[in-house]
Every structure is written in structure tokens, then in C-alpha cells.
Amino acid sequence: MRKAIYTLVLLISAPAAGWAQIDASIIPSDRRTVWNPGIPGGIPNRTTICATVNASTYGNGSTNATAGIQAAIDACPVGQVVKLSAGTFLVNNYLIIQKGITLRGSGMGTTKLQKTNGAKPNTETVGDAQPIIIIGPNRWPGPDNTTAKNLTVDGAKDAMSVTVSSATGFAAGQFVIVDRDDYNAGSWMSLPNRSGSPTSATIWASDEVVFMRHSPADGGDDPFPDSLTWFSRANRPVNELKEIASVSGNVITFTSPLSVRYPVSKAAQVTRYTGGNVHVTNAGIEDLSVSGGGDGSLRFEAAAYSWIKNVEDSVWLGEGVAINHSYRVVVRDSYIHNAAWPQPGGAGYAISFGSASSEALIENNIVIDANKVMVGRSSGSGSVIGYNYMDDGHIYTDPSWVEVGVNGSHMVGSHSMLFEGNESFNYDSDNTHGNAIYMTVFRNHLTGFRRDYPGMSNARTGGLMFGSWWHTFVGNVLGTAGKMSGWIYEDPGTGSGQNTWGSGSYIWRLGYDPQHWDQSPDAKLRSTVLRDGNYDYLTNTVKWDRTPQTLPPSLYLTAKPAFFGSNTWPWVDPTGATKLYVLPARQRYDAMVGGGTPPNPPAAPANLRIIR
């Protein structure tokens, strides 16, 4: 692995030696980064089996198999496989993988790990609030704040190295957090007009970051100062994980470039993980199904170069897949569906990025029937969400409300993610807990419709909530052919009184605040959003903010990915005669449901309060 890492350094620093194959120039340089996510060379194909655990040994699900499986994991040599037989395994205590081995079942739907004291469908309570599997050193790892060193020179965007006050203790191969303090660099910022008139209300913001804190206090505000440590080091939600390539004097060089700037004026720092919180590397979960996770289901907690492949994950509370403090993890070819409690508040998210996780690859998955199909929380730098089918985001107590679809938001500070080739009902960037910045949305199909939930409250194909600055939409196909009657191209947000924003269905809704429908559009958002080469089925035209350009096939792939098989790639082609071909993840789901007859959405309990 180390050899592959250093090869990567050469490729990044020498564009003619590989990166020239990817022409990302259509994205302005201040908005793009190097999107080269995941495990160099791909997920390893391990063939040596150190132990086989049989479901029959544990009554095929009748007695707790956790201890037996954990013993096999603990005894397995690095680089080998613990194999689980076909059948059902009861796992009422969580498993933890703390070294570079693979836990492999006999196939998705064939090997089943079930937690019976955990989450239950349509229930927000849980008997045992524990996950099913953790890859990482422990359940709650974090950086060692005593190791934090200040940058003495501004860390420039795209730089491969930083200079710190002292590099003592830092060494090649370590994983570190680079972050900056935007909270103490902030001040009270004016808000747009409300009900058509200037407002005295203000919000706390730096030049790039908006916190959910108003003056006077607002009912939707986060609790300060507690929220400043929810998914980042205190006050430091703009961050990224890096691997150290080398240390020379007080200069620390990384294996990949910085995605944004880390100025001395924002007290930028580099911080190590130490002791029992050092990252677990090269660990994987493959070819099995899990259900019933009571505190998330599958968790990467300080993991690097680790993966989930061909896994079914269902009926969880929290996050179906949680990625925290992690670097270059991969989630691919999997089926994540049916959150136990698809309700806002954190209990029903399918995939979550958190705590500076960076350069991950989420590719070729089916993600469906959760509250939010994914969220990004103070994290995401250099990550790619590619070629996934993500649908049916909804609120259990209000199934008519159209949730946020594919996105990298839901906590202040997330940045520099690429969304390429996905199908989802929309892209939006929420401001529930602050803003997300510098996201790129390229060659996706944003349909405007959820597969199984016909309600259209707040319907849009492309949305951005207040503070979602420097977003770039290039080469997308918006809407669904033959279904756009009654839609409007853009909501101008110029209404009056409490109804500044319209009540219809829109291709674009940009700069709104769903907690303040009386608030006018965010002018900075409107001035920094870039929309180029997007085709919509309402006007049946391709629209450009700039001069039309040739769309590259990909911003992270150098060739057609193998999982496309004989299908056409790129499958989204807004400037071609055929706009859409076949997305393999959608094709798999359609085959599973036999054509996709929509179920009846569940009735909402009458005694529940709707929270958006």
C-alpha cells in the first residue's frame, strides 16, 4: 500500500503522467480539487481464508454469534479473510475490526447478520443502541488535541505541504486533520429582506462559512457552543484528513493536495491521532446483509483504505453507513434501504460523512427509502459520490414533503465533493446546521420525482438553501420526460409578505431558507452559483451561464468503469441527441422490484410533530 501511495504523489505532482487524462478545466480552478478518491488500485481481492464461521454452529440465528465471529476476527492474520457461511447470524453485540482483514459472507441476502435487540421498522426507540460492525480502533475515536500545531505560513489551496510551528512527532504514514477556526473569524452578517423589507436580524458567518446562529436568537438555531464540536474540533468545521508523505524540518508534505485554503489568520492547525485512536487500515466488509443496527449499522471510525462491498444494509437507527474521521474509504456495489425511522433529527440517514472524513468513494450503490439519502457533516473534502441510484428520501410524518436528495450538506463546513453520474430526485444543499461550499454536480439525472412518494411539497430538481456558496452544476439532465406539465423553470423568490417563495414545482430554487419563507434570496449564493450545459425537460433546451464548451466524460474517471458493462457511458449526455442511457444501479433496482409498482406510503402517526 505504501508504494501505491507514493506513486499517487507523483501522479498528482506531474499532470503529464496521468492526470492529463482527466480534463476538469470546465470547472473553474477556485471550485475544483483533485478528485482521485478511494483505494489506489481498487479493493484488494483477498483469497486466503483464515477461518470459516458456520451459521449452524449458532443455531442459524437462534443464539448470539457475536463472540464467535469476533474471536475469528481477532485471530485472523492481516491480509486474510474471515468467511461466514450461508445462513443467519444473531449479532446482538457489535463486531469491531481493528486490523487489515476482510469479513466476507457468502453473498448479499445469503449471509445475514441480524441484531434483534436493535432497530425495528417505523419505531424511534431501540433496546440496545449499538451498531452492527465497526471498522476502526474503537467506537468513539478522535484526534489528540494536545498535538495540534499552528501553521506559520498560509496553507494554500492545491498545495501539497504546510509549514508548522513544530513538526516533532509527525511522521510519514500518519493520518492528520488540517483545519481552521472560522467561528472566531466570524462576525454578524446581514440577512436578506424579510417580507420585502430590510430586517435587523443577523447571522454569524465568516467569509466562507455560515453558522446556524442568529441575532436575535431563532427557533431553528443550533445550541452554541455545544454544536461547535458535534462533527469537528471546536470551532473548526472546515477541515480535511490527510496522509503524511514526508516530513522535512517543519514542513509536512501530504499525499494529496489541500482542497481549500488554511490561512494563519484563521489559526489553521495540523493535528495527529495517537495511541488507541490511530487509524485502522485495509479492512473490509463484503458479500453479506445486515439489519437492525441500533446506533448506526456499519461504521467507519478512524479507518483508512477500508471498504464495504456488495453489502445489503437495512432497518437501522442513526446512519446506515457512517464515515467518521476516515480517509479514502470505499462503499460500492451495495444496497442501503429502509431506514427504521425516516424522520429528521438524525435517526434515518442512509450514508453520513462526518468529522473531517475525506477522499472517500461512494460508487454504484442503490440507496433508497430513508429520511435523507445522504448527509455531509463538517467533512467530505475530495470525495466522490458516483453513479449511485438515490431515491425516496422522505419524512415519515409528512410523506408529501420532498426531502433533500443527493447532497453534501447538513452540518456547517462540508466542502469540495463531486457528485457525478447519479440519479436522484433532486440535488439540494440544506442549511439546517449551517452551510456547505464548493460542491460540484456533474452529469447527474435529477428527476424531480420520487419513485414511491407522489407528494410534491417543495418539489425541485436543483435547490440551494441559504449559504450554499460556490456550487457548480455542469452537464446535468433535469426533470423527467413527459412529466413536467405545470412546472416552472425557476422560483425567483420575489413574492410578497410571508410568501416570498412560490408553492409550485421548480427546476431551480436557489437561495431560499425553509425556516423563513418570507426571506428573499441569498444574493451571495445567486452570484456564486454556476450553471452550465444543463438540459431540462421543461424548456427542452441546454442552458449555459458561460460560452458553451465540450463536456468531458468524467471529472474523476479516466475510462468507462467496468460495472457499466455494455451499457453506454457517460449515461447522462445533456448535449447529445439521446439525453439518458442506463444507470446500472437503477437497472439493478428495477430488476429487483420487477418493474417498480409503488407501495402505499405508510400513514403517519397522528401524535407526531413534523420537524423539517
C-alpha positions as CSV (number, residue, x, y, z in Angstrom):
1,M,0.0,0.0,0.0
2,R,2.8,2.5,0.8
3,K,4.2,2.0,-2.7
4,A,0.8,2.8,-4.2
5,I,0.6,5.9,-2.1
6,Y,3.9,7.4,-3.2
7,T,3.0,6.6,-6.8
8,L,0.0,8.7,-6.3
9,V,2.1,11.6,-5.1
10,L,4.0,11.5,-8.4
11,L,0.8,11.5,-10.4
12,I,-0.6,14.5,-8.6
13,S,2.6,16.5,-8.9
14,A,3.1,15.6,-12.5
15,P,0.0,16.2,-14.6
16,A,1.5,14.8,-17.8
17,A,2.0,11.5,-16.1
18,G,-1.7,10.6,-15.7
19,W,-3.8,13.4,-14.6
20,A,-3.8,14.9,-18.2
21,Q,-6.3,12.1,-19.0
22,I,-8.9,14.0,-16.9
23,D,-9.7,17.4,-18.2
24,A,-11.5,19.2,-15.4
25,S,-10.9,22.7,-16.8
26,I,-14.7,23.2,-17.4
27,I,-14.8,23.7,-13.6
28,P,-13.2,27.0,-12.5
29,S,-10.0,26.4,-10.7
30,D,-11.2,28.0,-7.5
31,R,-14.0,25.4,-7.3
32,R,-12.3,22.2,-8.1
33,T,-9.8,19.9,-6.4
34,V,-8.2,16.6,-7.3
35,W,-10.9,14.0,-7.3
36,N,-9.0,10.8,-7.1
37,P,-10.8,9.0,-4.2
38,G,-10.8,5.6,-2.6
39,I,-8.2,2.9,-2.6
40,P,-5.3,3.2,-5.1
41,G,-5.6,0.2,-7.4
42,G,-9.0,-0.7,-6.1
43,I,-10.3,-3.0,-3.4
44,P,-7.8,-5.9,-2.9
45,N,-9.0,-9.4,-3.8
46,R,-8.1,-11.5,-0.8
47,T,-8.1,-15.3,-1.3
48,T,-6.6,-16.7,1.9
49,I,-9.3,-17.7,4.4
50,C,-8.0,-17.8,8.0
51,A,-11.3,-19.1,9.4
52,T,-14.8,-20.1,8.4
53,V,-17.7,-19.5,10.8
54,N,-20.8,-21.5,10.2
55,A,-24.3,-20.3,11.0
56,S,-25.3,-23.8,12.1
57,T,-22.9,-23.6,15.0
58,Y,-25.1,-20.9,16.4
59,G,-28.4,-22.4,15.6
60,N,-28.8,-20.5,12.4
61,G,-29.8,-17.3,14.2
62,S,-31.1,-18.7,17.4
63,T,-28.1,-18.0,19.7
64,N,-25.8,-15.0,19.8
65,A,-22.9,-15.5,17.4
66,T,-21.1,-12.2,18.2
67,A,-18.4,-13.7,20.4
68,G,-17.6,-16.5,18.0
69,I,-17.3,-14.2,15.0
70,Q,-15.3,-11.7,17.0
71,A,-12.8,-14.4,18.1
72,A,-12.2,-15.3,14.5
73,I,-11.7,-11.7,13.5
74,D,-9.2,-11.2,16.4
75,A,-7.2,-14.3,15.5
76,C,-7.1,-13.7,11.7
77,P,-3.7,-12.6,10.3
78,V,-3.6,-9.3,8.5
79,G,-4.4,-9.6,4.8
80,Q,-6.6,-12.7,5.2
81,V,-10.4,-13.4,5.3
82,V,-12.9,-14.5,7.9
83,K,-15.5,-16.3,5.9
84,L,-19.2,-16.5,7.1
85,S,-21.3,-19.4,5.8
86,A,-24.7,-19.0,4.3
87,G,-27.4,-18.6,6.9
88,T,-28.4,-16.2,9.7
89,F,-26.1,-15.0,12.4
90,L,-27.6,-13.3,15.5
91,V,-25.2,-10.4,16.5
92,N,-26.7,-8.7,19.5
93,N,-23.3,-7.1,20.4
94,Y,-21.3,-5.2,17.8
95,L,-18.4,-6.6,16.0
96,I,-15.2,-4.5,15.6
97,I,-12.5,-4.9,13.0
98,Q,-9.3,-3.3,14.3
99,K,-6.8,-4.6,11.7
100,G,-6.5,-5.1,8.0
101,I,-8.6,-8.2,7.4
102,T,-11.8,-8.9,5.4
103,L,-15.0,-10.1,6.9
104,R,-16.8,-11.8,4.0
105,G,-20.1,-13.5,3.8
106,S,-21.4,-16.0,1.2
107,G,-23.4,-13.4,-0.7
108,M,-25.8,-10.5,-0.1
109,G,-29.1,-12.0,1.1
110,T,-27.4,-15.3,1.7
111,T,-25.4,-14.5,4.7
112,K,-27.5,-12.4,7.1
113,L,-26.3,-10.6,10.3
114,Q,-29.3,-9.7,12.4
115,K,-29.5,-7.6,15.5
116,T,-32.8,-8.4,17.2
117,N,-32.4,-6.1,20.2
118,G,-31.8,-3.1,17.9
119,A,-33.9,-1.1,15.5
120,K,-37.4,-2.0,14.5
121,P,-39.3,-0.7,11.4
122,N,-41.2,2.6,11.9
123,T,-40.0,2.8,15.6
124,E,-37.8,5.5,17.0
125,T,-36.9,3.7,20.2
126,V,-34.3,0.9,20.5
127,G,-33.5,-1.7,23.0
128,D,-29.7,-1.6,22.6
129,A,-28.2,1.5,21.0
130,Q,-25.2,-0.2,19.3
131,P,-24.1,-0.7,15.7
132,I,-23.6,-4.0,14.0
133,I,-20.0,-3.6,12.7
134,I,-17.3,-1.0,13.3
135,I,-14.1,-0.7,11.3
136,G,-11.8,1.3,13.4
137,P,-9.8,1.3,16.6
138,N,-12.8,1.9,18.9
139,R,-16.4,3.2,18.9
140,W,-15.5,6.9,19.6
141,P,-12.1,7.8,18.2
142,G,-10.8,11.3,17.8
143,P,-7.7,13.4,17.2
144,D,-5.3,14.2,20.1
145,N,-5.8,17.9,20.6
146,T,-2.6,18.2,22.5
147,T,-0.6,17.5,19.3
148,A,-2.2,20.5,17.4
149,K,0.5,22.7,15.7
150,N,-0.2,26.1,14.2
151,L,0.6,26.7,10.6
152,T,3.2,29.5,10.3
153,V,2.6,30.1,6.6
154,D,-0.8,30.2,4.9
155,G,-1.8,26.7,3.6
156,A,-2.7,27.5,0.0
157,K,-5.4,25.7,-1.9
158,D,-3.9,22.9,-4.1
159,A,-0.7,23.0,-2.0
160,M,0.9,19.6,-1.2
161,S,2.6,20.8,2.0
162,V,2.2,23.1,5.0
163,T,4.7,24.7,7.4
164,V,4.0,24.3,11.1
165,S,5.5,25.7,14.3
166,S,7.0,22.3,15.1
167,A,6.8,19.0,13.3
168,T,8.1,17.0,16.2
169,G,6.0,13.8,16.5
170,F,4.8,13.9,12.9
171,A,5.9,11.2,10.5
172,A,5.3,9.7,7.1
173,G,2.3,7.4,7.1
174,Q,0.3,9.2,9.8
175,F,-3.2,10.5,9.2
176,V,-3.8,14.0,10.4
177,I,-6.5,16.7,10.4
178,V,-5.9,20.0,8.8
179,D,-8.4,22.6,9.9
180,R,-9.1,26.2,10.6
181,D,-11.1,28.3,13.0
182,D,-14.0,30.0,11.1
183,Y,-16.1,30.6,14.2
184,N,-13.8,33.1,15.9
185,A,-13.0,34.6,12.5
186,G,-16.8,35.3,12.1
187,S,-19.0,38.3,12.7
188,W,-22.7,39.2,12.5
189,M,-23.7,39.2,8.8
190,S,-26.8,41.0,7.5
191,L,-29.6,38.8,6.1
192,P,-31.8,39.4,3.0
193,N,-35.0,41.2,3.2
194,R,-37.9,39.6,5.0
195,S,-41.4,40.2,3.8
196,G,-39.9,42.6,1.3
197,S,-38.3,44.9,3.8
198,P,-34.9,45.1,5.5
199,T,-34.5,43.1,8.7
200,S,-32.5,43.8,11.8
201,A,-31.9,40.0,12.2
202,T,-28.3,38.9,11.5
203,I,-26.4,35.5,11.3
204,W,-22.9,34.5,12.4
205,A,-20.6,34.0,9.4
206,S,-17.0,34.2,8.2
207,D,-16.2,34.9,4.6
208,E,-16.9,31.3,3.6
209,V,-18.8,29.7,6.5
210,V,-22.3,30.4,7.9
211,F,-23.2,29.0,11.3
212,M,-26.8,28.4,12.3
213,R,-26.8,31.2,14.9
214,H,-29.0,34.3,14.6
215,S,-29.3,37.5,16.5
216,P,-31.9,37.8,17.9
217,A,-31.9,34.0,18.6
218,D,-34.0,32.0,16.1
219,G,-36.0,28.9,16.9
220,G,-34.0,26.8,14.4
221,D,-30.6,27.8,15.9
222,D,-28.1,25.2,17.0
223,P,-27.1,25.2,20.6
224,F,-23.9,27.1,21.0
225,P,-21.2,26.4,22.0
226,D,-22.0,22.7,22.1
227,S,-22.7,22.4,18.4
228,L,-19.2,23.6,17.6
229,T,-17.9,20.2,18.5
230,W,-20.6,17.9,17.0
231,F,-18.6,16.9,13.9
232,S,-15.3,18.8,14.1
233,R,-12.7,20.0,16.5
234,A,-14.1,23.0,18.4
235,N,-14.9,26.0,16.1
236,R,-13.2,24.2,13.1
237,P,-15.8,22.8,10.7
238,V,-13.7,23.5,7.6
239,N,-11.2,20.6,7.6
240,E,-9.8,17.6,5.8
241,L,-8.0,14.4,6.6
242,K,-4.6,14.0,5.1
243,E,-1.9,11.3,5.0
244,I,1.6,12.4,5.5
245,A,4.1,11.6,2.7
246,S,7.2,13.1,4.4
247,V,8.4,15.5,7.0
248,S,11.4,17.8,6.5
249,G,12.2,20.2,9.2
250,N,8.9,21.9,10.0
251,V,7.4,21.2,6.5
252,I,4.8,18.4,6.3
253,T,4.1,17.1,2.9
254,F,0.9,15.2,2.1
255,T,0.0,12.5,-0.5
256,S,-2.8,14.7,-1.9
257,P,-3.3,18.5,-2.2
258,L,-5.3,20.8,0.1
259,S,-8.9,21.3,-1.3
260,V,-9.3,24.8,0.2
261,R,-7.1,27.4,1.9
262,Y,-6.0,27.2,5.5
263,P,-4.8,30.7,6.5
264,V,-2.8,31.7,9.5
265,S,-5.4,34.4,10.2
266,K,-7.9,31.6,10.9
267,A,-5.4,29.8,13.3
268,A,-5.0,26.9,10.9
269,Q,-3.6,23.8,12.5
270,V,-2.5,20.2,11.9
271,T,-3.4,17.6,14.5
272,R,-2.4,13.9,14.9
273,Y,-4.3,10.8,16.1
274,T,-2.4,9.0,18.8
275,G,-2.5,5.8,20.9
276,G,-5.7,3.9,20.8
277,N,-7.2,6.3,18.2
278,V,-4.7,5.6,15.4
279,H,-6.4,4.6,12.1
280,V,-7.1,1.1,11.1
281,T,-6.1,0.4,7.5
282,N,-7.0,-2.0,4.8
283,A,-10.1,-3.6,6.4
284,G,-13.2,-4.6,4.5
285,I,-16.8,-6.0,4.8
286,E,-18.1,-7.9,1.8
287,D,-20.9,-10.1,0.5
288,L,-23.5,-10.1,3.3
289,S,-26.6,-8.5,4.6
290,V,-27.1,-6.7,7.9
291,S,-30.2,-5.4,9.7
292,G,-31.3,-3.9,13.0
293,G,-28.4,-1.6,13.8
294,G,-29.4,0.5,16.9
295,D,-26.7,3.2,16.7
296,G,-26.0,3.2,13.0
297,S,-25.4,-0.1,11.3
298,L,-22.0,-0.1,9.6
299,R,-19.4,2.4,10.9
300,F,-16.0,3.6,9.7
301,E,-14.5,5.2,12.8
302,A,-10.9,6.3,12.1
303,A,-10.5,3.9,9.1
304,A,-8.3,4.4,6.1
305,Y,-8.2,2.5,2.8
306,S,-11.1,0.4,4.0
307,W,-14.3,-0.7,2.3
308,I,-17.8,-2.0,2.2
309,K,-18.6,-4.0,-1.0
310,N,-21.7,-5.9,-2.1
311,V,-23.5,-5.4,1.2
312,E,-27.2,-5.1,2.0
313,D,-27.9,-2.8,4.9
314,S,-31.4,-2.2,6.2
315,V,-33.6,-1.2,9.2
316,W,-31.2,0.9,11.2
317,L,-31.5,3.9,13.6
318,G,-28.9,6.6,13.0
319,E,-26.9,6.1,9.9
320,G,-26.9,3.1,7.6
321,V,-23.2,3.8,6.8
322,A,-21.3,6.2,9.0
323,I,-17.9,7.6,7.8
324,N,-16.2,9.5,10.6
325,H,-12.5,10.5,11.0
326,S,-11.8,8.4,7.9
327,Y,-9.7,8.6,4.8
328,R,-10.1,7.1,1.4
329,V,-12.8,4.6,2.3
330,V,-15.0,2.9,-0.4
331,V,-18.6,2.0,-0.3
332,R,-19.6,0.3,-3.5
333,D,-22.0,-2.1,-5.2
334,S,-24.2,-2.2,-2.2
335,Y,-27.9,-1.9,-1.3
336,I,-28.8,0.5,1.5
337,H,-32.5,0.8,2.1
338,N,-35.5,1.2,4.5
339,A,-34.3,3.2,7.5
340,A,-36.2,2.2,10.6
341,W,-37.2,5.7,11.4
342,P,-37.1,8.0,8.4
343,Q,-37.6,11.2,10.4
344,P,-35.5,14.3,10.6
345,G,-33.3,14.5,13.6
346,G,-30.5,12.0,12.7
347,A,-32.3,8.7,13.1
348,G,-32.8,7.9,9.5
349,Y,-29.9,8.9,7.3
350,A,-28.6,6.3,4.8
351,I,-25.0,7.5,4.3
352,S,-23.2,10.1,6.5
353,F,-19.9,11.8,6.1
354,G,-18.6,13.3,9.3
355,S,-15.6,14.6,11.3
356,A,-13.2,15.6,8.5
357,S,-13.6,12.4,6.5
358,S,-12.0,12.9,3.1
359,E,-11.3,11.4,-0.3
360,A,-13.9,8.7,0.0
361,L,-15.6,6.9,-2.9
362,I,-19.3,6.1,-2.8
363,E,-20.0,4.3,-6.1
364,N,-22.5,2.1,-7.9
365,N,-24.9,1.7,-4.9
366,I,-28.7,1.7,-4.5
367,V,-29.7,4.0,-1.7
368,I,-33.4,4.2,-1.1
369,D,-36.2,4.8,1.4
370,A,-34.6,6.8,4.2
371,N,-35.1,10.3,5.5
372,K,-32.0,11.7,3.9
373,V,-30.3,9.5,1.4
374,M,-27.0,11.1,2.5
375,V,-25.6,13.9,4.5
376,G,-22.2,15.6,4.8
377,R,-21.3,17.0,8.3
378,S,-18.1,19.1,8.5
379,S,-16.4,16.7,6.1
380,G,-16.2,15.4,2.5
381,S,-13.1,17.0,1.0
382,G,-12.0,15.3,-2.2
383,S,-14.8,12.7,-2.0
384,V,-16.8,11.4,-5.0
385,I,-20.4,10.3,-5.0
386,G,-20.5,8.5,-8.3
387,Y,-23.1,6.5,-10.3
388,N,-25.5,5.7,-7.5
389,Y,-29.3,5.4,-7.6
390,M,-30.5,7.5,-4.6
391,D,-34.3,7.8,-4.3
392,D,-37.3,8.0,-2.0
393,G,-36.0,10.4,0.6
394,H,-39.0,11.3,2.8
395,I,-40.4,12.2,6.1
396,Y,-42.3,9.5,7.9
397,T,-44.8,12.0,9.4
398,D,-45.2,14.0,6.2
399,P,-44.6,11.8,3.1
400,S,-45.7,14.6,0.8
401,W,-42.6,16.8,1.7
402,V,-39.8,16.3,-0.8
403,E,-36.6,15.8,1.2
404,V,-33.1,16.8,0.1
405,G,-31.8,14.3,-2.3
406,V,-28.1,13.7,-3.3
407,N,-26.1,16.3,-1.4
408,G,-23.1,17.0,0.8
409,S,-24.7,19.2,3.4
410,H,-26.4,19.0,6.9
411,M,-23.6,20.5,9.1
412,V,-21.5,23.6,8.6
413,G,-18.2,23.3,6.8
414,S,-18.6,20.4,4.3
415,H,-16.8,21.2,1.1
416,S,-15.2,20.1,-2.2
417,M,-17.2,17.0,-3.0
418,L,-18.0,15.8,-6.5
419,F,-21.4,14.3,-7.4
420,E,-21.1,12.6,-10.8
421,G,-23.4,10.3,-12.8
422,N,-26.0,9.8,-10.1
423,E,-29.8,9.5,-10.4
424,S,-31.8,11.2,-7.6
425,F,-35.0,13.2,-7.3
426,N,-33.0,16.4,-6.6
427,Y,-29.8,17.9,-5.6
428,D,-30.1,20.4,-2.7
429,S,-27.8,21.8,-0.1
430,D,-29.6,22.3,3.2
431,N,-28.8,25.0,5.9
432,T,-30.3,23.2,8.8
433,H,-27.0,23.3,10.7
434,G,-25.0,25.7,8.6
435,N,-23.7,25.9,5.0
436,A,-21.8,23.7,2.6
437,I,-19.5,25.2,0.0
438,Y,-17.6,24.4,-3.3
439,M,-19.7,21.4,-4.3
440,T,-19.7,20.2,-7.9
441,V,-22.7,18.5,-9.5
442,F,-21.7,16.9,-12.9
443,R,-23.6,14.7,-15.4
444,N,-26.4,13.6,-13.0
445,H,-30.0,13.0,-13.7
446,L,-32.1,14.9,-11.2
447,T,-35.6,13.7,-11.9
448,G,-37.8,16.0,-9.8
449,F,-39.9,13.0,-8.7
450,R,-39.6,10.3,-6.0
451,R,-40.2,6.8,-7.2
452,D,-42.8,5.8,-4.5
453,Y,-43.9,9.0,-2.8
454,P,-46.2,11.1,-5.1
455,G,-46.4,14.2,-2.8
456,M,-44.7,17.3,-4.3
457,S,-44.4,19.8,-1.5
458,N,-41.2,21.8,-2.2
459,A,-40.6,19.9,-5.4
460,R,-37.4,21.0,-7.3
461,T,-34.7,19.3,-9.3
462,G,-31.9,21.7,-8.2
463,G,-32.1,23.6,-5.0
464,L,-29.7,25.5,-2.8
465,M,-30.6,26.8,0.7
466,F,-29.2,30.0,2.2
467,G,-25.4,30.0,2.5
468,S,-24.7,27.3,-0.1
469,W,-22.0,29.3,-1.9
470,W,-19.8,28.4,-4.9
471,H,-21.9,25.5,-6.1
472,T,-21.3,24.3,-9.7
473,F,-23.9,22.5,-11.8
474,V,-22.5,21.3,-15.1
475,G,-23.9,18.8,-17.7
476,N,-26.9,17.6,-15.8
477,V,-30.3,16.5,-17.1
478,L,-33.1,17.9,-15.1
479,G,-36.7,16.6,-14.8
480,T,-38.4,13.7,-16.4
481,A,-39.6,13.5,-20.0
482,G,-43.3,13.8,-20.4
483,K,-44.0,14.7,-16.7
484,M,-43.2,18.4,-16.5
485,S,-46.6,19.9,-17.1
486,G,-47.3,22.6,-14.6
487,W,-43.6,23.0,-13.6
488,I,-41.9,26.4,-13.6
489,Y,-38.3,26.9,-14.7
490,E,-37.1,29.0,-11.7
491,D,-38.6,30.3,-8.4
492,P,-37.4,33.9,-8.3
493,G,-38.2,34.4,-4.6
494,T,-39.8,37.7,-5.3
495,G,-43.3,37.2,-3.8
496,S,-44.7,39.3,-1.0
497,G,-45.4,39.0,2.7
498,Q,-45.0,35.6,4.1
499,N,-45.0,34.0,0.6
500,T,-41.7,35.3,-0.9
501,W,-41.3,31.8,-2.4
502,G,-43.8,30.1,-4.6
503,S,-45.8,26.9,-3.9
504,G,-45.3,25.2,-7.3
505,S,-42.7,22.7,-8.7
506,Y,-39.5,24.2,-10.0
507,I,-36.5,23.2,-12.0
508,W,-34.4,25.7,-9.8
509,R,-35.0,27.0,-6.4
510,L,-31.9,28.9,-5.3
511,G,-31.2,30.8,-2.1
512,Y,-34.2,30.0,0.0
513,D,-34.5,29.4,3.7
514,P,-37.2,26.8,4.6
515,Q,-37.4,28.2,8.1
516,H,-38.1,31.7,6.7
517,W,-40.2,31.5,3.6
518,D,-40.6,35.3,4.0
519,Q,-36.8,35.8,3.4
520,S,-35.6,37.0,0.0
521,P,-33.0,35.0,-2.0
522,D,-29.4,34.9,-0.8
523,A,-27.6,37.3,-3.1
524,K,-24.1,35.8,-2.5
525,L,-25.5,32.4,-3.4
526,R,-27.1,33.7,-6.5
527,S,-23.8,35.4,-7.6
528,T,-21.6,32.4,-6.9
529,V,-23.7,29.5,-8.3
530,L,-22.6,28.4,-11.8
531,R,-24.9,26.5,-14.2
532,D,-23.5,25.3,-17.5
533,G,-24.6,22.8,-20.0
534,N,-27.7,21.6,-18.1
535,Y,-30.7,20.2,-20.1
536,D,-34.2,20.4,-18.7
537,Y,-37.3,18.6,-19.8
538,L,-39.4,21.7,-19.2
539,T,-37.9,24.0,-21.8
540,N,-36.2,21.2,-23.7
541,T,-33.1,23.3,-24.0
542,V,-29.5,23.3,-22.8
543,K,-28.6,26.5,-20.9
544,W,-25.2,28.0,-20.3
545,D,-24.0,30.7,-17.9
546,R,-20.8,30.9,-19.9
547,T,-19.8,30.2,-23.5
548,P,-20.8,26.6,-24.4
549,Q,-17.9,24.1,-24.1
550,T,-17.4,20.4,-24.7
551,L,-18.3,18.4,-21.6
552,P,-15.6,15.9,-20.6
553,P,-16.8,12.3,-19.9
554,S,-15.8,12.4,-16.3
555,L,-14.1,14.5,-13.6
556,Y,-12.6,11.5,-11.8
557,L,-12.6,8.5,-14.2
558,T,-10.0,8.0,-17.0
559,A,-12.1,5.4,-18.7
560,K,-15.5,3.7,-18.7
561,P,-16.0,1.9,-15.4
562,A,-16.2,-1.9,-15.5
563,F,-19.6,-2.0,-13.8
564,F,-21.2,-0.3,-16.8
565,G,-20.6,-3.5,-18.9
566,S,-22.0,-3.0,-22.4
567,N,-24.1,0.0,-21.3
568,T,-23.3,3.4,-22.8
569,W,-21.1,5.7,-20.7
570,P,-21.4,8.5,-19.9
571,W,-25.0,7.7,-19.4
572,V,-26.0,11.3,-18.9
573,D,-25.5,13.3,-22.1
574,P,-27.3,16.7,-22.0
575,T,-25.9,18.0,-25.3
576,G,-26.4,14.7,-27.2
577,A,-29.3,13.5,-29.2
578,T,-30.0,10.9,-26.6
579,K,-30.0,12.6,-23.2
580,L,-30.1,9.5,-20.9
581,Y,-29.0,5.9,-21.3
582,V,-28.9,3.3,-18.5
583,L,-27.6,3.7,-15.0
584,P,-26.5,0.2,-13.8
585,A,-27.6,0.8,-10.2
586,R,-31.1,1.8,-11.3
587,Q,-31.2,-1.1,-13.6
588,R,-30.4,-3.5,-10.7
589,Y,-33.1,-2.0,-8.6
590,D,-35.7,-2.1,-11.3
591,A,-34.9,-5.8,-11.8
592,M,-35.3,-6.4,-8.0
593,V,-38.7,-4.9,-7.7
594,G,-40.0,-6.3,-11.0
595,G,-40.9,-3.1,-12.7
596,G,-41.4,-1.0,-9.6
597,T,-45.0,-0.9,-8.6
598,P,-45.1,1.8,-6.0
599,P,-46.2,0.7,-2.5
600,N,-48.6,2.8,-0.5
601,P,-46.6,5.2,1.7
602,P,-47.0,4.5,5.4
603,A,-49.6,6.5,7.3
604,A,-48.1,9.0,9.7
605,P,-49.0,8.6,13.4
606,A,-51.3,11.4,14.4
607,N,-49.4,12.2,17.6
608,L,-46.0,13.1,16.0
609,R,-44.8,16.6,15.4
610,I,-43.3,17.2,12.0
611,I,-39.8,18.7,12.1
612,R,-38.1,20.0,9.0
